[in-house]
Amino acid sequence: MTLCVAWRCNRTVHFASDSRLTLGQNSYADVGIKVSTLPLTILDPVQERTNVPRTVALNTDLGMCFAGSAVNSLMIKESIVEVLKSLQHAPGYTDSSMVGVANFVFKAYRMISKEVCKSALGANGRASLIIGGHCAETNTLRVFQLSTDAWNNHNMTEILTNKNHIFLGSGAAAAESNLPQRPTDLDYLNVLKSVIEDEAVPSVGGHIQYGCFEAGRFVVNGIVEFDEGVHYWRGALDLNSDEFMSGNESFVPGFTYIDPFRTFGGV
C-alpha cells in the first residue's frame, strides 16, 4: 500500500508521498515513483488541403500521485503518458476543461482497473489516483480522485473544493489523526514523515516525494537530505551517490532539489 497526500495551500496545490511498494505479504521495496508529471498537449484540428503545421490549443502539465496497487497505477500511467502528449479537440464540441481531461484519463483508469481487479490480485489490484491541472475554462487548479470500490465499481470525484486536503493509502488514518487544525505546508510534510518512520505502519516507508503547481505547470522536485553527507533523492535513487558522481564520464543530473522542511519551515 502507500501514503500520499494532496493539499491546497497558498494559492497552489501540492502532492507528496512515500516511496514504498508492497510486493507480497510482509515484503516491501522502497523504489516506487508515486508523484509524477504528465505532459499534456491539445492540438487544433488539421486544416484540410494545406501544409500548415498543426497549431497547439493547450500545452501544460498534469500532476499525478497514487495509492494502492503499483501494477494498476503504473500501467495506467504508462498507457496514457504518450497519448496525453498529442490529443486533438473539436472546437465547440470537445470539453477541453480540466473536467474533460480528467474524464479522458478516467476512461483509461476504468478499463485497466477492471482488468487488473479481475485477475488473481482481486481487491489487491485496486488503486486510487489523484490527477490535477490548470483548467483553461475556469482559470483555476482543479484536482480529481479516481477510485475503485470493493465491487470493482469506479468513480471520479473532484476534490480539494470543500476540504483542503486528502490522504490516500494504508497510512491515511494515522496521518489524519496526527494532523493539527489549520495545517500548514510544513504540517503535511511532518505528518507524512512521521508515518513513514512509524514501525506500526510497515506498508509506508522510503523517501518523501514532492511536487507542486508553479505558474500552472506541475513541477516535481528531488529531495535533499543531510545525513552523513548530502543526498539528492528521487525515489530510491540518490543522485549524489558515488554510483552517479564518481568518474568524469558521468552525467550530472540537472534535476531541481529542495529540502522541503527547510523551505516550508523558513530555515
PAZAPA-4460 file (N, C-alpha, C; in steps of 0.05 Angstrom, whole numbers, plus 32768, in hexadecimal, padded with zeros to 4 digits):
% residues 267
    n_x    n_y    n_z   ca_x   ca_y   ca_z    c_x    c_y    c_z   seq   type   mol
   8011   7FE8   8000   8000   8000   8000   8012   8019   8000     1      M     A
   8009   802E   800D   8018   8046   800A   800C   805D   801A     2      T     A
   8017   8074   8018   800A   808C   8022   8011   80A3   800F     3      L     A
   7FFC   80B0   8005   8000   80C9   7FF6   7FED   80DE   8001     4      C     A
   7FF4   80F7   7FFD   7FE4   810D   8006   7FE4   8122   7FF1     5      V     A
   7FCD   812E   7FED   7FCA   8145   7FDC   7FBD   815B   7FED     6      A     A
   7FC7   8174   7FEB   7FBC   818A   7FFA   7FBD   81A4   7FEA     7      W     A
   7FAA   81B5   7FF0   7FA9   81CF   7FE4   7FB0   81E4   7FF9     8      R     A
   7FC5   81F4   7FF3   7FCE   8208   8006   7FDE   821D   7FF7     9      C     A
   7FDC   8236   8000   7FEB   824C   7FF4   7FE7   824D   7FD6    10      N     A
   7FCF   824B   7FCD   7FC6   824E   7FB1   7FD2   823A   7F9E    11      R     A
   7FDA   8223   7FA8   7FE4   820E   7F97   7FDC   81F3   7FA3    12      T     A
   7FE2   81DE   7F94   7FDC   81C3   7F9D   7FF6   81B3   7F9E    13      V     A
   7FF9   81A3   7FB4   8011   8193   7FB9   800A   8176   7FB9    14      H     A
   801C   8165   7FAF   8019   8148   7FB2   8033   813E   7FC0    15      F     A
   8030   812A   7FD2   8047   811E   7FDE   8040   8101   7FE5    16      A     A
   8055   80F0   7FE7   8051   80D4   7FEC   806A   80C8   7FF9    17      S     A
   8067   80AE   8001   807E   809E   8008   8088   8090   7FEF    18      D     A
   809A   807D   7FF2   80A5   806F   7FDB   80A2   8050   7FDC    19      S     A
   8093   8047   7FF0   8092   802A   7FF5   807D   801C   7FE3    20      R     A
   8086   8005   7FD8   8074   7FF3   7FCA   8071   7FD9   7FDA    21      L     A
   8059   7FCF   7FDB   8054   7FB5   7FE8   8054   7F9F   7FD2    22      T     A
   8068   7F8D   7FD3   806C   7F79   7FBE   8061   7F5E   7FC5    23      L     A
   8059   7F5A   7FDE   804E   7F41   7FE7   8049   7F44   8005    24      G     A
   803F   7F2F   8012   803A   7F30   802E   8054   7F36   803E    25      Q     A
   8054   7F4C   804C   806B   7F55   805C   8084   7F58   804A    26      N     A
   8081   7F5F   8031   8097   7F63   801F   8095   7F7E   8012    27      S     A
   80A9   7F8F   8016   80A8   7FAB   800D   80C2   7FB3   7FFF    28      Y     A
   80BF   7FC6   7FED   80D7   7FD2   7FE0   80D1   7FF0   7FDE    29      A     A
   80E5   8001   7FE5   80E1   801E   7FE5   80EB   8029   7FCB    30      D     A
   80DE   8021   7FB5   80E7   8028   7F9A   80D1   8035   7F89    31      V     A
   80B9   803A   7F95   80A3   8044   7F86   80A5   8061   7F7F    32      G     A
   809D   8069   7F66   809A   8085   7F5F   807C   808B   7F5E    33      I     A
   8073   809A   7F71   8056   809E   7F75   804D   80BB   7F6F    34      K     A
   805F   80CD   7F6D   8059   80E9   7F66   8066   80EF   7F4B    35      V     A
   8056   80F5   7F37   8060   80F8   7F1B   8053   810F   7F0D    36      S     A
   8062   8118   7EF8   8057   812C   7EE5   804E   811E   7ECC    37      T     A
   8036   8125   7EC2   802C   811A   7EA9   8029   8132   7E96    38      L     A
   803A   8134   7E82   8037   814A   7E6E   801D   8147   7E5E    39      P     A
   8010   815D   7E5A   7FF6   815E   7E4B   7FF8   8172   7E34    40      L     A
   7FF2   8169   7E1C   7FF1   817A   7E05   7FD7   8174   7DF6    41      T     A
   7FC7   8189   7DF2   7FAE   8187   7DE3   7FB1   8197   7DC9    42      I     A
   7FAD   8189   7DB3   7FB2   8195   7D99   7F98   819D   7D8C    43      L     A
   7F99   81B2   7D7B   7F83   81BA   7D6B   7F80   81A6   7D54    44      D     A
   7F68   81A4   7D48   7F64   8192   7D31   7F76   8198   7D1A    45      P     A
   7F7C   8184   7D0B   7F8C   8187   7CF2   7F7C   8197   7CDE    46      V     A
   7F89   81AB   7CD2   7F7C   81BA   7CBC   7F7E   81AB   7CA2    47      Q     A
   7F67   81A5   7C97   7F66   8194   7C7F   7F74   81A2   7C67    48      E     A
   7F82   8192   7C57   7F8E   819A   7C3E   7FA2   81B1   7C42    49      R     A
   7FAF   81B1   7C59   7FC5   81C5   7C5D   7FDC   81B7   7C69    50      T     A
   7FF3   81C3   7C67   800C   81B9   7C73   8013   81C9   7C8C    51      N     A
   7FFF   81D8   7C96   8004   81E8   7CAE   8007   81D6   7CC7    52      V     A
   801D   81DA   7CD6   8020   81CA   7CEE   8009   81CC   7D01    53      P     A
   8003   81B7   7D0F   7FED   81B7   7D23   7FF4   81CB   7D39    54      R     A
   7FE0   81DA   7D41   7FE3   81ED   7D57   7FDC   81E0   7D72    55      T     A
   7FE8   81EA   7D87   7FE4   81DF   7DA2   7FCF   81F0   7DB0    56      V     A
   7FBA   81E3   7DB9   7FA5   81F2   7DC8   7FAD   81F4   7DE6    57      A     A
   7FBB   81E0   7DF0   7FC3   81E0   7E0D   7FDB   81CF   7E10    58      L     A
   7FEF   81D9   7E1F   8007   81CA   7E26   800C   81CF   7E43    59      N     A
   800A   81BB   7E53   800C   81BE   7E70   8015   81A4   7E7D    60      T     A
   8014   81A2   7E97   801B   8189   7EA5   8005   8182   7EB8    61      D     A
   8000   8168   7EBB   7FEF   815E   7ED1   8002   8153   7EE7    62      L     A
   7FF7   8153   7EFF   8005   8145   7F15   7FF6   812C   7F1C    63      G     A
   8005   8118   7F24   7FF8   80FE   7F2B   8005   80F2   7F43    64      M     A
   7FF6   80E7   7F55   8001   80D6   7F6A   7FED   80BF   7F6F    65      C     A
   7FF7   80A9   7F7C   7FE5   8092   7F7F   7FEA   8084   7F99    66      F     A
   7FD5   8075   7FA0   7FD7   8063   7FB7   7FCA   8048   7FAF    67      A     A
   7FD4   8032   7FBA   7FC9   8018   7FB4   7FDB   8009   7FA2    68      G     A
   7FCF   7FF9   7F90   7FDF   7FE6   7F80   7FF1   7FF5   7F6D    69      S     A
   800B   7FEF   7F6E   801F   7FFB   7F5C   801B   7FF0   7F40    70      A     A
   8014   7FD6   7F3E   800F   7FCA   7F23   7FFA   7FDA   7F15    71      V     A
   7FE3   7FDE   7F22   7FCD   7FED   7F16   7FD5   8009   7F0F    72      N     A
   7FDF   8018   7F23   7FE6   8034   7F20   7FFA   8039   7F0A    73      S     A
   800F   8029   7F0A   8025   802E   7EF7   801C   8026   7EDA    74      L     A
   800B   8012   7ED8   8002   800B   7EBD   7FEF   8021   7EB2    75      M     A
   7FDF   802D   7EC4   7FCF   8043   7EBB   7FE0   805A   7EB2    76      I     A
   7FF4   8061   7EC3   8006   8077   7EBC   8014   8072   7EA1    77      K     A
   801F   805A   7E9E   802E   8054   7E85   801B   8054   7E6D    78      E     A
   8002   804D   7E71   7FEF   804C   7E5B   7FE8   8067   7E51    79      S     A
   7FE7   807B   7E63   7FDD   8095   7E5B   7FF2   80AA   7E56    80      I     A
   800B   80A5   7E60   801F   80BA   7E5F   8026   80C3   7E43    81      V     A
   8028   80B1   7E30   802D   80B9   7E14   8015   80C4   7E07    82      E     A
   7FFD   80B9   7E0D   7FE4   80C2   7E01   7FDF   80DF   7E08    83      V     A
   7FE4   80E7   7E21   7FDE   8102   7E2A   7FEF   8117   7E1D    84      L     A
   8005   810E   7E11   8017   8121   7E03   800C   812A   7DE8    85      K     A
   7FF7   811D   7DDF   7FED   8123   7DC4   7FCF   811D   7DC2    86      S     A
   7FBF   812E   7DD0   7FA2   812C   7DCE   7F98   8141   7DBA    87      L     A
   7F83   813A   7DAC   7F76   814E   7D9A   7F5A   8154   7DA4    88      Q     A
   7F53   816E   7DA4   7F38   8175   7DAC   7F28   817E   7D94    89      H     A
   7F0E   817E   7D97   7EFC   8188   7D82   7EEF   81A1   7D8E    90      A     A
   7EF7   81B9   7D85   7EED   81D2   7D90   7ECE   81D3   7D90    91      P     A
   7EC3   81DA   7DA7   7EA6   81DB   7DA9   7E99   81C1   7DB1    92      G     A
   7EA9   81AB   7DB1   7E9E   8191   7DB9   7EAD   8184   7DD0    93      Y     A
   7EC7   8184   7DCE   7ED8   8177   7DE2   7ED8   8188   7DFC    94      T     A
   7ED5   817A   7E13   7ED8   8188   7E2C   7EF6   8188   7E33    95      D     A
   7F02   819F   7E2E   7F1F   81A2   7E32   7F26   81AD   7E4E    96      S     A
   7F12   81AF   7E5F   7F17   81B7   7E7B   7F25   81A1   7E8A    97      S     A
   7F2D   81A6   7EA2   7F3A   8191   7EB2   7F27   817A   7EB8    98      M     A
   7F0D   817F   7EB8   7EF9   8169   7EBB   7EFB   8156   7EA3    99      V     A
   7EFC   8162   7E8B   7EFF   8151   7E73   7F18   8141   7E73   100      G     A
   7F2E   814D   7E7B   7F48   813F   7E7C   7F47   8129   7E90   101      V     A
   7F3C   812F   7EA8   7F3A   811A   7EBD   7F28   8103   7EB4   102      A     A
   7F13   810A   7EA6   7F01   80F5   7E9C   7F10   80E2   7E88   103      N     A
   7F21   80EE   7E77   7F31   80DE   7E64   7F43   80CB   7E73   104      F     A
   7F51   80D5   7E88   7F62   80C3   7E98   7F52   80AE   7EA7   105      V     A
   7F3A   80B6   7EB0   7F29   80A4   7EBF   7F20   808C   7EAE   106      F     A
   7F1C   8090   7E93   7F15   807A   7E82   7F2B   8065   7E81   107      K     A
   7F44   806F   7E7F   7F5B   805C   7E80   7F5D   804E   7E9B   108      A     A
   7F59   805E   7EB0   7F5A   8053   7ECB   7F46   803C   7ECF   109      Y     A
   7F2D   8041   7EC6   7F18   802E   7EC9   7F1D   8014   7EB9   110      R     A
   7F26   8017   7EA1   7F2B   8000   7E90   7F41   7FEE   7E9C   111      M     A
   7F57   7FFB   7EA4   7F6E   7FEB   7EAE   7F68   7FE0   7ECA   112      I     A
   7F5B   7FF0   7EDB   7F54   7FE7   7EF6   7F42   7FCE   7EF5   113      S     A
   7F2F   7FCE   7EE3   7F1D   7FB7   7EE1   7F2D   7F9D   7EDB   114      K     A
   7F3F   7FA0   7EC8   7F4F   7F88   7EC0   7F61   7F7F   7ED7   115      E     A
   7F6E   7F92   7EE4   7F81   7F8A   7EFA   7F71   7F7D   7F11   116      V     A
   7F5A   7F89   7F18   7F4B   7F7F   7F2F   7F3C   7F65   7F29   117      C     A
   7F3A   7F5E   7F0F   7F2E   7F44   7F08   7F43   7F2E   7F09   118      K     A
   7F5C   7F35   7F0D   7F72   7F22   7F0E   7F74   7F16   7F2A   119      S     A
   7F89   7F06   7F2E   7F8D   7EF9   7F48   7F92   7F0E   7F5E   120      A     A
   7F9A   7F26   7F56   7F9D   7F3B   7F6A   7F83   7F42   7F78   121      L     A
   7F6D   7F41   7F6A   7F53   7F48   7F75   7F53   7F64   7F81   122      G     A
   7F49   7F66   7F99   7F47   7F80   7FA6   7F63   7F8C   7FAB   123      A     A
   7F78   7F7C   7FAC   7F93   7F87   7FB0   7F9D   7F95   7F97   124      N     A
   7F8E   7F94   7F81   7F95   7FA2   7F69   7F8A   7FBE   7F68   125      G     A
   7F7A   7FC6   7F7C   7F6E   7FE0   7F7C   7F83   7FF6   7F80   126      R     A
   7F7E   800D   7F73   7F8F   8024   7F77   7F7E   803D   7F76   127      A     A
   7F87   8051   7F85   7F7B   806B   7F84   7F8F   807F   7F78   128      S     A
   7F86   808E   7F64   7F98   80A2   7F57   7F8D   80BE   7F5D   129      L     A
   7FA0   80D0   7F5F   7F99   80ED   7F60   7FA5   80FA   7F48   130      I     A
   7F94   8108   7F39   7F9D   8116   7F21   7F95   8134   7F24   131      I     A
   7FA8   8145   7F1F   7FA2   8162   7F21   7FAE   8172   7F0B   132      G     A
   7FA3   8189   7F06   7FAE   819A   7EF1   7FA0   81B5   7EF0   133      G     A
   7FAB   81C7   7EE0   7F9F   81E1   7EDC   7F88   81DF   7EC9   134      H     A
   7F70   81E9   7ED0   7F59   81E8   7EC0   7F57   8201   7EAF   135      C     A
   7F58   81FE   7E95   7F57   8215   7E83   7F3C   8223   7E84   136      A     A
   7F27   8214   7E8B   7F0C   821F   7E8B   7F07   8231   7EA3   137      E     A
   7F11   8228   7EBB   7F0C   8237   7ED3   7F24   8247   7EDD   138      T     A
   7F3B   8243   7ED0   7F54   8250   7ED8   7F5B   8249   7EF5   139      N     A
   7F57   8231   7EFD   7F5D   8228   7F18   7F6B   820D   7F17   140      T     A
   7F78   8205   7F2D   7F82   81EA   7F30   7F6C   81D7   7F3A   141      L     A
   7F68   81C2   7F2B   7F52   81AF   7F32   7F5F   8193   7F35   142      R     A
   7F55   8184   7F49   7F60   816B   7F50   7F4A   8156   7F53   143      V     A
   7F50   813E   7F49   7F3C   8128   7F48   7F48   810F   7F53   144      F     A
   7F37   8100   7F62   7F3E   80E5   7F6C   7F30   80D0   7F5B   145      Q     A
   7F3F   80BC   7F52   7F34   80A5   7F44   7F36   808D   7F57   146      L     A
   7F20   8080   7F5C   7F20   806B   7F70   7F10   8053   7F68   147      S     A
   7F15   803C   7F75   7F07   8023   7F70   7EFE   8017   7F8A   148      T     A
   7EE4   800F   7F8B   7EDA   8004   7FA4   7EDE   7FE5   7FA5   149      D     A
   7ED5   7FD8   7FBA   7ED9   7FBC   7FBE   7ECB   7FAB   7FA9   150      A     A
   7EB7   7FB6   7F9B   7EA8   7FA7   7F86   7EB2   7FAE   7F6A   151      W     A
   7EC9   7FBA   7F68   7ED6   7FC1   7F4F   7EC5   7FD6   7F3F   152      N     A
   7EB8   7FE7   7F4E   7EAB   7FFE   7F42   7EBD   8017   7F44   153      N     A
   7EBC   8028   7F31   7ECF   803E   7F2F   7EC2   8059   7F30   154      H     A
   7ED0   806C   7F3B   7EC5   8086   7F3F   7EDA   809C   7F3C   155      N     A
   7ED1   80B3   7F32   7EE2   80CB   7F2F   7ED5   80E1   7F3F   156      M     A
   7EE4   80EE   7F51   7ED9   8103   7F62   7EEC   811A   7F63   157      T     A
   7EE2   8132   7F60   7EF3   814A   7F64   7EF8   814E   7F81   158      E     A
   7F11   8153   7F88   7F18   8156   7FA5   7F26   8171   7FA9   159      I     A
   7F2C   8176   7FC2   7F39   818F   7FCB   7F28   81A7   7FC4   160      L     A
   7F0E   81A3   7FC8   7EFB   81B9   7FC4   7EF0   81C2   7FDF   161      T     A
   7EE3   81B0   7FED   7ED9   81B8   8008   7EEE   81B2   801E   162      N     A
   7EFF   819F   8019   7F14   8197   802C   7F2E   819B   801E   163      K     A
   7F42   81A6   802D   7F5B   81AE   8021   7F70   8198   801E   164      N     A
   7F6A   817F   8027   7F7D   816A   8024   7F6F   814F   8022   165      H     A
   7F7F   813B   8019   7F76   8120   8018   7F8E   810E   801C   166      I     A
   7F8B   80FA   802D   7F9F   80E5   8030   7F94   80CB   8023   167      F     A
   7FA6   80BC   8015   7F9E   80A3   800A   7FB2   808E   8011   168      L     A
   7FA8   8075   8014   7FBA   805E   8019   7FB8   8053   8035   169      G     A
   7FC8   803F   803A   7FC7   8030   8053   7FCE   8041   806B   170      S     A
   7FDD   8057   8067   7FE5   8068   807D   7FD3   8080   8081   171      G     A
   7FBD   8081   8072   7FAC   8099   8073   7FA0   809F   808E   172      A     A
   7F97   808A   809C   7F8B   808E   80B6   7F9F   8099   80CA   173      A     A
   7FB7   808D   80CA   7FCC   8097   80DC   7FD4   80B3   80D6   174      A     A
   7FD5   80BA   80BD   7FDC   80D6   80B5   7FC7   80E9   80BE   175      A     A
   7FAE   80E2   80B8   7F98   80F4   80BF   7F96   80F9   80DD   176      E     A
   7F9B   80E5   80ED   7F99   80E8   810A   7FAF   80FA   8115   177      S     A
   7FC5   80FC   8107   7FDC   810C   8111   7FDD   8128   8106   178      N     A
   7FCA   812F   80F4   7FCB   8149   80E7   7FBE   815E   80F9   179      L     A
   7FCC   8174   80FE   7FC0   8189   810F   7FAA   8198   8100   180      P     A
   7F9B   81A7   810F   7F87   81B9   8103   7F96   81CF   80F4   181      Q     A
   7F8A   81D9   80DF   7F95   81EE   80CF   7FB2   81E8   80C7   182      R     A
   7FB6   81D1   80B9   7FD1   81C8   80B3   7FDE   81DA   809E   183      P     A
   7FF9   81DC   80A0   8009   81EA   808D   8016   81D5   807A   184      T     A
   8024   81E0   8065   8033   81CE   8054   8046   81BC   8064   185      D     A
   8054   81C8   8077   8067   81B8   8087   8059   81A3   8098   186      L     A
   8041   81A8   80A1   8032   8194   80B1   802C   817B   80A1   187      D     A
   8024   817F   8088   801E   8167   8077   8037   8156   8073   188      Y     A
   804E   8163   806F   8067   8155   806A   8070   8147   8084   189      L     A
   806C   8155   809B   8074   8149   80B4   8063   8130   80BA   190      N     A
   8049   8131   80B4   8038   811A   80B9   8040   8103   80A7   191      V     A
   8045   8109   808D   804F   80F4   807B   8068   80E8   8085   192      L     A
   807B   80F8   808E   8094   80ED   8098   8090   80DC   80B1   193      K     A
   807E   80E5   80C2   8079   80D5   80DB   806D   80BA   80D5   194      S     A
   805C   80B8   80C1   8050   809E   80BA   8065   808C   80AD   195      V     A
   8076   8098   809C   808C   8089   8090   809E   807C   80A5   196      I     A
   80A2   808B   80BA   80B4   8081   80D0   80A6   8070   80E4   197      E     A
   808C   806D   80E2   807C   805E   80F6   807D   8040   80F0   198      D     A
   808A   8030   8100   808C   8014   80FC   8071   8005   80FD   199      E     A
   805D   8013   8109   8043   8007   810B   8034   8008   80F0   200      A     A
   803F   8016   80DC   8034   8018   80C1   8049   800F   80AD   201      V     A
   804F   7FF5   80AC   8066   7FEB   809C   8062   7FEE   807E   202      P     A
   8049   7FF3   8075   8044   7FF5   8058   804B   8011   804E   203      S     A
   8053   8023   805F   805B   803E   8057   8078   8042   805F   204      V     A
   8088   804B   804C   80A5   804F   8051   80B4   805B   803A   205      G     A
   80CE   805C   803D   80DF   8067   8028   80E1   8085   8029   206      G     A
   80EA   8091   8014   80EF   80AE   8013   80D6   80BD   8009   207      H     A
   80D4   80D5   8013   80BD   80E6   800B   80C0   80EF   7FEE   208      I     A
   80AA   80F0   7FE0   80A9   80FB   7FC5   8096   8113   7FC6   209      Q     A
   809C   8128   7FB6   808D   8141   7FB8   808B   814F   7F9E   210      Y     A
   8074   815B   7F98   8071   816C   7F80   805B   8180   7F85   211      G     A
   805C   8196   7F77   8046   81AA   7F79   8043   81B9   7F5F   212      C     A
   802D   81C7   7F5D   8028   81D7   7F45   8035   81F2   7F47   213      F     A
   8044   81F9   7F33   8051   8214   7F31   8049   8220   7F16   214      E     A
   803C   8237   7F17   8033   8245   7EFF   8023   8232   7EED   215      A     A
   8012   8222   7EFA   8000   8210   7EEB   800C   81F6   7EE2   216      G     A
   8026   81F2   7EE6   8033   81D9   7EDE   803C   81C9   7EF7   217      R     A
   803C   81AF   7EF4   8043   819E   7F0B   8061   8198   7F0B   218      F     A
   806E   819F   7F21   808B   819C   7F23   8091   8188   7F39   219      V     A
   809F   8173   7F33   80A8   8160   7F47   80C5   8167   7F4F   220      V     A
   80CA   8168   7F69   80E4   816E   7F73   80F0   8155   7F80   221      N     A
   810A   8152   7F7D   8119   813E   7F8D   811B   8148   7FA9   222      G     A
   8122   8137   7FBB   8124   813E   7FD8   8141   813D   7FE1   223      I     A
   814A   8153   7FED   8164   8154   7FF9   8163   8149   8015   224      V     A
   8175   8138   801D   8177   812E   8038   8193   8130   8042   225      E     A
   8197   813B   805A   81B1   813E   8066   81B3   8129   807C   226      F     A
   81BF   8113   8076   81C2   80FD   8089   81DC   80ED   8081   227      D     A
   81F1   80F2   8090   820B   80E6   808A   8213   80ED   806D   228      E     A
   8212   8106   8067   8217   8110   804C   81FE   811D   8040   229      G     A
   81FF   8124   8027   81E9   8130   8019   81DD   811D   8005   230      V     A
   81C3   8118   8007   81B6   8105   7FF5   81A1   8114   7FE5   231      H     A
   81A0   810E   7FCB   818C   8119   7FB9   8179   8103   7FB0   232      Y     A
   8162   8101   7FBC   8150   80EA   7FB8   813B   80F0   7FA3   233      W     A
   8137   80DD   7F91   811F   80DB   7F80   8116   80BE   7F83   234      R     A
   8103   80BA   7F95   80FA   809F   7F9B   8111   808F   7FA8   235      G     A
   8119   8078   7F9C   812E   8067   7FA7   814A   8071   7F9F   236      A     A
   814B   8084   7F8C   8165   808C   7F81   8171   80A3   7F90   237      L     A
   818A   809F   7F9A   819A   80B5   7FA5   81AC   80BE   7F8E   238      D     A
   81A4   80D4   7F82   81B3   80DE   7F6A   81CC   80EC   7F71   239      L     A
   81D2   80EE   7F8B   81EC   80F9   7F94   81FE   80E3   7FA0   240      N     A
   81F6   80CA   7F9B   8206   80B3   7FA5   821E   80AE   7F94   241      S     A
   8230   809D   7F9E   8248   8096   7F8E   8241   8089   7F74   242      D     A
   822B   807A   7F73   8223   806C   7F5B   821E   8080   7F44   243      E     A
   8214   8097   7F4A   820E   80AB   7F36   8224   80C0   7F33   244      F     A
   8233   80C6   7F48   8245   80DD   7F48   8262   80D6   7F45   245      M     A
   826A   80BD   7F47   8286   80B6   7F44   828D   80B3   7F27   246      S     A
   82A4   80BE   7F1F   82AD   80BC   7F04   82A5   80D4   7EF3   247      G     A
   82B7   80DE   7EE3   82B1   80F6   7ED3   829E   80F0   7EBC   248      N     A
   829A   80D6   7EB6   8289   80D0   7E9F   826B   80D0   7EA6   249      E     A
   8264   80D4   7EBF   8249   80D3   7EC8   823A   80EC   7EC1   250      S     A
   8220   80E9   7EBA   820E   8101   7EB7   8209   810D   7ED2   251      F     A
   8203   8126   7ED3   81FB   8134   7EEB   81DD   813A   7EE9   252      V     A
   81CC   812D   7EF8   81AF   8133   7EF5   81A8   8150   7EFB   253      P     A
   8198   815C   7EEA   8190   8177   7EED   8176   817B   7EFB   254      G     A
   816E   8167   7F0A   8155   8167   7F19   8156   817C   7F2F   255      F     A
   8140   8188   7F36   813F   819B   7F4C   8138   818D   7F66   256      T     A
   8147   8194   7F7A   8144   8187   7F95   813D   819C   7FA9   257      Y     A
   812D   8194   7FBD   8127   81A6   7FD3   8128   8196   7FED   258      I     A
   812D   81A3   8003   8128   8198   801D   810D   81A3   8026   259      D     A
   80F7   8195   8023   80DD   81A0   8028   80D9   81AA   8044   260      P     A
   80E6   819D   8057   80E3   81A4   8073   80EF   81C0   8079   261      F     A
   8106   81C5   806B   8112   81E0   806E   8103   81F4   805D   262      R     A
   80FA   81EC   8045   80EC   81FE   8033   80D3   8208   8040   263      T     A
   80C2   81F6   804A   80A9   81FE   8056   80AB   8205   8073   264      F     A
   80C1   81FE   8080   80C5   8205   809C   80D3   8220   809F   265      G     A
   80DA   822D   8089   80E6   8247   808A   8103   8247   8093   266      G     A
   8111   822F   8091   812D   822E   8099   813F   8237   8083   267      V     A
***
